[in-house]
């Protein structure tokens, strides 16, 4: 990322061409098995469906130079009588981590969620050992409303807890 200025980021609906560029980041994060409960052997087509087609919307995030440095999706967390609460997933390229991209994506997604009339945002399975994400979500107003013991098989730490995190919008 060319600067730490979140205002220099652009958010556009993710295209198929964007996902081609994003795919190595997606693969690396999933293969790492530290943050997402997605099969590390997921195919490109299945990943595209999961990240770009199943959600209500998916955004590509680019820096001032136009380089794709992150992506997020927004979708209803449940169907029918539970569809007033949304869920999001965020991924940032390795080179852009620690530069405010996840914060900017979360803030953008909350504004978008309000525009879609969602009343709250819920993260269903934040891996407890992902200290950076847990702390960021808490700074952005999310609370841990539940913890599921041993719900995630972490690649290096074995079974670890996941948190359910929630914020009213």
C-alpha angles and dihedrals in degrees: 000000000000095000143004091241108118089195088069090063121102123209117203132162107272114254128201088256090053091051091053087058092042095047097088090053091047091048093048094049093048093044090051089065094205104107116013129059093216123125106264089219093058113144123238091249093049091047091050091051092047097045103031112020106035096052125076089243138353124201133205113213119209133184126232090278091055095251115148105240104162149357140204138186130211124202141150109279092221139001132257113355090012097053095098090078119070135207130208138190124203132196128181127191115252092246093054099047118121093024101099098266096124090047091051091048092049092049091047092048092051091053091048091047090055090051088053088051097245110159098206144004123230131188108203103197117018105171106240093222091058090093095169093056095041091051093045094050090049091050087052092055103267119139128207101242097173144003125213111208118232092350097142131056100217114203094232107015101045119219112009134170127260126214129220106218125193141184129181111227 
